[in-house]
């Protein structure tokens, strides 16, 4: 996952240098932003949101923007850290409440976040994930401080139960005065627009990406005497592991040469173990347990078919990774999955054992007849679909658009809250916004803005890190030229 | 470069249509809103259309249970006041039980009996054992709660009867429903109340009556409702009327209130349900979490 394409990068940097030399720096022509990514979820925690923030930040740095990341402390990882290419990460000492998400009071984090926003001279606050209370907090403070705000929603949410009604209300409050919202798929956009009652014009769809160099096919690792179905997912209910427990016995009885390779860990593992026990499939169903991200590719390339049984999914990186490794994908038709891959790369099924079994059987018969696409061909196609550079380019457009917009002044913001979020919630949050505004004035009196040191930029237009790197490069180039 | 632009233009003109896919680089801005936006939005998929009289009919089961509780309390009151001799109640109970027993088999011409393999000899044995035990233990019941104050007993009975009404299986598929708990609460209430009656014979007959009205009568009701809905309607009406008549001899205010409650439940509540149904606004779409509809437990059997 780590950003480690030295070769590529050198190329890119040299291209930057050449443009600098020709007095037409793309960073100069473009606006350079100072962006603060905020989310509760960041490394060392692993997951889709985490890698999204990291990869996006790296590509934005590459494009000449200053990027910092703010998250909460993970055990002994606290304070400020620098990651690859001078990506500065603040691990704030905030108490974690539930599922790696911090407690929210809408006030306690204001002093710290204000300090960071001023120190780093932030122009755009970009919050990630609706499950992260820190993201909601940061958006709230950023608006109080008259900064521009962007929010990326990574997940789908229902409308039926009490918990989603409450979360959706909170989202309405957070997003009603946010400048721009990014969703990872069209289905996710529809979902977010409905949940937060938004104008769809201010919602952009920018899909996730995968690093194609991490997921290359390797047909030699396959065992061609058998058919191997690979499943890589957390073993939880939402990933449809119960369906998998029905598919395994059904198909193993039908195809004696069928093997299952299951990577991932979770509470539903016991169900798979029971099935394996019950049908005596120890030889043919291997449960690998939790996988490190770099191991995923090595598991994927051992299979012929990738099976995804998710019950809900906003984008589904797993199927892109599998397709990039050249596996035929069989998946449930839920959420944004139908948008992700073209029809000849994926077999879509209804979320039932019967439908998934027939989908798998179709894939098996295609495999046996040799009519499947070759892994190399698939990889070459998929690598053009989703790249982080493209994501960064499109996100940059959002930033440019946001930078030209005005932030709602306090009075209008209160108006918007009251008219947009319903009479009760609107008034409560308008009051809270007012209080946070007064709190900010108090903080400004306590420590005036000009008493806060500005940090030396690591990244960005005149970033110390980028400059140093460039100078070294220049020297090297000069010596080679001589 | 120029050729590229030309290509893009060409593509643009030939394939203007926006597609809901992420893997294609389309010539539309990222915040483009297509006409098909929210096309797959469905509203009130699981909403049911209710017919007023059908709902009124279904509310009969609640009316029946309320009336059962009412009748039970009225009978207890009569016994406590000494207005009703226990022999009479026993006689009436016995006769109605026998009629009910015959009816129970007659309604579906004994199909269920044949299926379950329950013999008449078994029924007789069960009832004899039950009556004998209750009779034997009734002196104990009588003295069991002597040390507890009468107010506590009344409060406890009221609570238990309320609990019986709450947890009773009215046919809804909800987590709160538990017919065992409901029956136990009713029997507990009857034991409490019976212990305040003058003699142990009273207590015995009171508990037997409670079994009849809370355990046996609902079974017959269910069958009646399934097989002969018209009969069930009439019986519900008669039962409600008799409960009201019984209550009338004790308290006029109570009768009026109880009658209002019954009318509210059987007429007003269905009306409200149907009116409020119009305001239902459930949103469904492709973002909903899929439900697993199959029974997957068979794979683990």
Interface residues (C-beta under 8 A of the other chain):
Chain A: X156 X157 X158 X159 X160 X180 X185 X186 X187 X188 X190 X191 X193 X194 X200 X201 X202 X203 X204 X205 X206 X207 X238 X240 X242 X243 X245 X246 X249 X250 X271 X274 X275 X278 X311 X312 X315 X332 X334 X335 X336 X338 X339 X340 X341 X342 X351 X352 X353 X354 X385 X386 X390 X394 X397 X398
Chain B: X20 X21 X22 X23 X25 X29 X30 X31 X33 X37 X38 X40 X41 X282 X283 X284 X285 X286 X287 X288 X289 X290 X291 X292 X293 X294 X296 X299 X300
